[in-house]
Amino acid sequence: MDIVIFEPRKEPFKTKINNKQEIEQILGGPYSEFIYKSNGEEYAAFCHKEGWRKHRDEVAAVYGTVILAAGSSRLEDEDKHFLFNNGMDIEKWEIAH
């Protein structure tokens, strides 16, 4: 599966993985999975369980490394640069219901 990895203050990059166990290896432990919506597209998103904090049903803040999958090839460059420039420190994610 194609994924995009976002790390704080680093340029995002694409890579391939074979299974979800590799996601846990990349994130260094158990992970949370949610849906990220951008420009009408939905992406599976993964972050370390300790890096997730939900503020409201529709908005969450994510700290640390984030992986986007299942459609990440459609992620716009402007989205990648926005996330990169914000350092993923106080990023807000819209949660699909």
Residue, then its C-alpha position, 0 to 999 in steps of 0.5 A: m500500500d502507498i503511504v505518505i509519512f509526515e514527521p515534525r519539521k521534515e519534508p513529507f515523503k511517500t513509501k510503500i508498506n506491505n501490512k499494518q504491522e509496518i505502520e506500528q514499526i514506523l510509529g514506534g508502538p500502538y497506533s490510532e486510526f482515523i479518517y482525514k478529510s481534505n478537499g472532499e477526499e478521505y484518507a486513512a490516517f494513523c498516528h501513535k496512540e500517545g500522539w492523539r488528542k481528540h477535542r471535539d467529535e469533528v476536530a482532533a489535534v495530532y502530535g508527532t508522526v502521521i501516516l496517510a494511506a488508502g488514497s494518499s497518492r491523491l494528497e495534494d502538494e499544497d496539503k503536504h506543504f501546509l502540514f510540513n510548514n505547521g510542523m504537525d505540532i498543533e495540526k487540526w484534523e477534520i474527522a469523517h463520520 
